[in-house]
Structure formats: C-alpha cells, structure tokens
Amino acid sequence: MFSLDGKVALVTGAASGIGAGIAEVLAEAGATVIIADIDKAGAEAMAERLVTAGHKSDAIAVDLTAETSVVRAVADVVSRHGAPWLLVNNAGLQDRQLLFDETVAGWDRTLNVNARGPFLMTREVAQAMVTAGGGGRIVNIASTALINMLAKGHAAYAASKGALAALTTATALELVSHGITVNTVLPGGVATPGAMHAKGPPPEGPAIRRPLMGMCEPRDIGAAVLFFATPAARYVTNQQLAVDAGWTLS
C-alpha cells in the first residue's frame, strides 16, 4: 500500500533541506527520484548519494523563476524517464522582511519562487501526466504559517504559501477527472539550513516558540508526502496535512 516501485517522483528544491528528506523517503519506497534544483552540483550530489545507497535517482537543474527553464527541465525528465507519477513542489524561499521595509523586488522574488514556480511546474508536469494517461499525484509544500505560526517579516512568505494552498484547490478540481490528486503538506518547525540561515531581521512573534514535541526533521515531511503519493491516499485530494510536532496545540 505504501510502495512506489516503478514510479517516477520529481521533487523541486531537493538538493538539501526538506526536499532532500522527501527525496530519501520516496527513494526508499522504491521511486526513481528526480532531484530538481537550481543548484546543479548539489542536485547531482544528492542523486549520487541516493544511487550509492542502492536507490534510483537522477538530477536536473531548474530555475523556477524562468518559464523556459521549467519547460525545458520537465521535457528533459519526460524524455529520460517518462511522465512523473509524482510532483512535489517543495522549493521555496523564507527570507524575512518587515512590512515597512519590504521592497517590490523582494516580494516578487519570494512570490516567483514559492508560487509562480509551482504553477509552472504543475502546468508542465500535469500535462505530461494527462498525456501519459496513468493518473498521478501532486503534493505542494506550504507552511503552518497558514494556520497561526507567523513570525514578523513573513508577509511575502505567508502570501506565497497562501497562493500555493489556493493553487492546490484550483488544480485539484481541474485534474480530478484525469485521476490526478493534489494535496498540501504544512510543515511546522523543521531544522534545515534554509530555516537557520534565512535572511532578514531576527524572527519575532508566535512562530518562534518551540514545538511541544521538538523540531521536526525533513524526513517527517517526507513521510506525509509518501502517504499522499501512494495507493493509501487514492481517494484523497484537496486536503491539507500539518506536520508540526504539536505546534498548533500551544
């Protein structure tokens, strides 16, 4: 029920952090995992790590802010491996900037990566899935910031993740007749280099408190993605699953 043998999984931002944890879990479940990242060397290193561990993996460089890059990357994946069964829109920025200091350039950069990029990836990969005719799964990685986990300085970040959650609903409706489900995972506090080295003022607000069960690890997010990707969730679409170690209880 939780096997991905023979399936191709494309994970953006998978060279490190949450994406790497997701890639590991999916590879262990039997998927051929495509590591898609703007960091080409990092993506190749992560793919090699999975292969060395006895799994199936490949790497592709992609710039989510450039439509031509997304179109080319997805076409390359389809040419080499066939249409993905699973797309995980994980890549994202979480730099902070207080509202009065936020610039249009900063806002656009965050929205381009966190919302526009997933739209482009979803459009291209879903088209490949429909053409292949075998259905598929799309999982968007948003944030518990959509519930009540905000830190000051996250106007652009929270707005981008809100857009991603709305994209889930809209695309779930359009793709359901093709046997493609679309769901969202909401990570809480996860110990990653991206979180620890995010740019901007020191975090302040509700989100700085420690989760009751401690910080999550990237593989915890991967487990939620695995559920949505397997036959266990064949009738689950347009749903959100928070993996927050009890954060919402405090």
N, C-alpha and C positions, 0 to 999 in steps of 0.2 A: 504493500500500500504506500510505502514511502520511498520507493525506488525511482530513480531517474535514468536507469540503464537505457542507452541508446538515444537519449535526449541531448539536445544542444542548448546550453544556457549561456546567454550573453549578459555580462554584468559590467555596468559602467563604473568608473572610479574604483576598480578592483585591484589596483596595484598596491594598495595599502589600506589600513583602517578598517572600517565596517565592510567595505567592498571585498577586501581580502578574506575576512572572516566568512562572508557569504560564499565566496568562491570555494573556500575549503570545504564547507559543509555540502555544497552542491556536488563537488567533485567526489567526495566520499560516498555520496548517494548514487554515484555511477554516471553523472552527466559529463559530457565534454564541455568544459567551461572555457568560454572566450573572455579573456581579460581585456577589457576595453578601457583605455586611459589616455589622457593627454601626455602622460609620462611614458614614452615608448620604452625606454630602458627599464623602468620599473615594472611595466606590464610584462615585458619579456622575462624579467627575473622571476616574477610571481608565477608565470606559466611554467617556467622551467622548474620551479620549486614543486609545483603540483605534479609534473611529469616525473621528477625524481622520486616522489613519494608513491609512484605507481598509478597515478591518475591520468586522465586525458585532458589536455588543455592546449590553448593557443592564445596568441596575443595580437591585438590590433590597436593601432594608435588612432585616437579620435579627439577632435576638438569640438565639444558640444556647442560652442558659440558660433560655429561656422556650418551653415547648412550643407555646403559642398563636402565638407569633411565627414559629416554624418551619413550623407547619401553614399559616399564612396566606401566608408567603413562597413556599412551594412551590406552593400553589394559584394564586398570582398568576403565577408563572413558567409553569405549565402553561396557564393561561388565555391568556397573551400569546404564548407561543412553542411550546406543545405540550410533551409529556413530554421531559425531557432525555435525551440519549443517554449523557451522561457526568456523573457527580457526582464532584467532587474534595473530599474532606473535609480541608481544609488548615488552617482557622483553629485557632489554639491559643495557649496561654499557656506561657511558660517561665521565669516568675519563680522565684527560688531561696529556700529557707528551710531552715536546718539542722534536722535531725530533732527535737532537743530544743526548738527554738523554733517549730516548725510548729504552726499552730492548725487547729482543725476548719474554721473559716471559710476559711482559705487553702487547705486540702486540698480542700474542697468546691468552691471557685471554680475551681480547676485541673481537677478531675475533671468538673465540669459543662460546661466549655467543650471540653476535649480528648477526652472520652469520651462523656458523655451527649449532647452536641450532635451528634456524628457518628451516634450511634444514631438520634436523632430525624430527622436529615436522610436517613439511609439508609432508614429505615422509610417516610417520606413519598415520597421520590423513587423508590424501588424499586417502591412500589405504583403510581405513575404509569407507570413503565416496563412493568410487568406488564399494566396496563390497556391501554396502547398496543399491546402485543404485538410490539414490534420488537426486543426484547433491550436490551442496554445495558452500560455499564461503570461500575464504582465503583472509585475509587482513593483509598486512605487514606494520608495523610502522617504517618508515625510518626517514628522517630528512630533513629540508630545508637546512642543510649543503650541500646537493647535488646540490643546486642551487647556492647560493652565501653567505651563512650565516656562514662562517667558523670563528672559533676562533683559535688562535695559540695553538698548543698542541693537535690537533684533527686528526692527521694523521691516527692513528689506528681506531678511531671512524668513521671518514668520509669514510675510506676504507671499513669498515664493513658495513656501510649503503649503500655504492655503490654496494657491493656484494648482499645485500638484495634486492635492486632495480632490479639488474640483475636476481636474483632468481625469482622475480615476472614475468618477461618476459618469462623466460625459462619454468617455471611451468605453466603459463597461456596457453602456446602453447600445452603442453603435456596433460593438463587436460580439455581443452575446449570441446573435444569430449565426455567427461563424464558429461557435464553440470555443471562443477565447474569453477567459475570465480576466478581470482586472481588479486588483486589491491593493491595499495600502498597509505598510508596517510603520508604526510610530515608535521609533527608538526614544528611550529616555536618556539618562546619563550613561554614556559609553566612553570608556577610556581609549582614546585614539590620538595619534599625533595631530590630526586636524583640529580636534577639540582643544588640545592643550596649547597649540601654537596659533590659534585664531588671532587675527589682527584686531586692534581696536582697544577701547578702554577696558579696564578690569570689569569682569561681569558683576552685576548687581541686580538684586531682585529675587523673586520666588525660585528661580531655576538654580540658584547657587547652593541650595540645600542638598545634602547627600541623600540618595535614595535609601529607603528603610532596609533594603536587602543588600545594599552596597552597589557599586558601579557595575553595570553590565559589561560584557565583553563582546567583541564583534561577532563571535560565533553564536551568541544568543540571538542576535538579529538574524543570522543565517538560518537558525532553526525555524523561525517564524516564516521566512521566505520559503524554506523547504516545504512546510505544510501547505502553503498556497500553491506550490508548484506540482504537487503530487496528486495521485488519484484520491487521496483522503479528502481533498478540497474540491472535488469535481463539480459540486453544486454550490460553491461559494464564490460570489462575485460582488463587487462594490462594497466591500467590507473593510473596516479598519481594525488592526490588532496592535495594541500598545504593548511594548516590551520595555517596562520602565522600573522593574525591581521594586514595585510598591510606591513609586514616587507620588502617584495620584492619591495615595492614602494619607499623605502628610500635609 
